[in-house]
Each structure stands twice: as structure tokens, then as C-alpha cells.
């Protein structure tokens, strides 16, 4: 059952007072969880169709955070296609040290913007003519979200937005519990460091962050109708817009989860 009204609340890992190390750990765990449950591997056809339609191989990823969702998407592309795709990470507050490590791991395929990049007030990047915005669009109020979309219409050839959250009661119950469970498992399966183990299992700190932020992410999510309403303005008329959902596998016993996407490209 869909939750009728979007609630523009906050998430703890966005707050300026939150420790940067904990923010980075939170984002690493979230990216690992999305990869583990196949959130973006199930969404691969959406990106493939977007790239075929726009005939682009260079992607400017907006609001990249620690870069995890973009890397996940790059990893799930078929090998013959992935070799031709280049992604450039960008963020208003770019963690350059993390981006540098990722660029070394994915030499020739992953790049990054060193300077602060404002997705609402940007310039055209001819080497990366289309854009993605992954796992983050729900963070923005309608006013800011619309500015991001208008900016993409002005300075790119297309934008593909994907959020693995759907604003319904099933997500409201499943996502917080699932993310907390993943948080607890993370130090044992992926990153057995003292920091990760202490934050995830010896204190309630990381588990509490994941519970609240998972809950808030669902409440902040946009519906398909709301996404189309955002682009139903003259400034966005130069793009053709499509929206929909995709289902992805999950270890939860009661079924699958859904992600929501908005794709726009120059006609």
C-alpha cells in the first residue's frame, strides 16, 4: 500500500554535525548492502536502454557520495558494454581521497571531479554528456529536485535517476530492519576492522543510524506521478521523460523490493 504523502524529513548521515568517518562508513555499508541484495544488477536494463537511446558512453554521476552506487552500476554492466562506459563522480562535498582510490582501481573507466560540483548550478561536460543520480534523489525537496532536473536539461543530453526505495508500507517495514541486519553482518562478511565492528556491533550507533535513515528514505521517496509532476514545466520540455519501477532480489522472506526511476533525454 502506497503512503499517500511525501514527508521531507532528515537523515542522520547527512547532518553537518555527524562525524566524517562515520558518514563514510555508513555509505560504504549502504553501498555494500545494495550490491549484496542486487538492487542495481536488476536495474541494468534501464541504464542500458538509456545509453542506447542517448548514444553516450560518458556519464557524469551527480551527488555521488562515496561513489558506491555508481561503482555498483558500473560493475553490473555486461563486460563488453562496461569497457566502453566511463563514469565521472561528482559531489557538492567530494571525498577526494575515496575517489582517488576508486579511480586507481578502475583505471580508464572511473574518473572524478576534484572541486565541489553543484548539481543545481553546473556547466556542460562534453566528455560526460549524460548524467546519473543514484540512491540520492529522495534527499532533495521538490524545489531542489526540480532545480537539478532543469540544470540537467540545460547542460546535458540526458539524465537517469534511480532510487532503490518505494514509498509504501512494505518498504517502511522491510528497509529499516533489513539495513540494520546488513549493518550487523557487514564487519563479519565484508570489512572485519575494529572500527566497523565497534560501530556496528559493540555500540548501537550505526544500527540506530541505519534504522532511522532507512525509515526516513522511504518517507522521502517520490512516486511515479510526483516525478512526472516535477518535470511538467516549460524548462523541462526539451526532454522526453519516462518513469517506472523495477523489482530486485532480496533475502527478506516476504518478497521483493521495488526501486523507482526517472529517465529524461533530449528528443
Helices and strands as residue ranges (DSSP letters): G 12-14, H 20-36, H 44-54, E 58-62, H 68-76, H 79-82, E 86-89, H 96-105, E 110-112, E 130-134, G 137-139, H 142-155, E 158-163, H 169-189, H 194-197, I 198-202, H 205-219, H 224-230, G 234-236, E 239-248, E 257-266
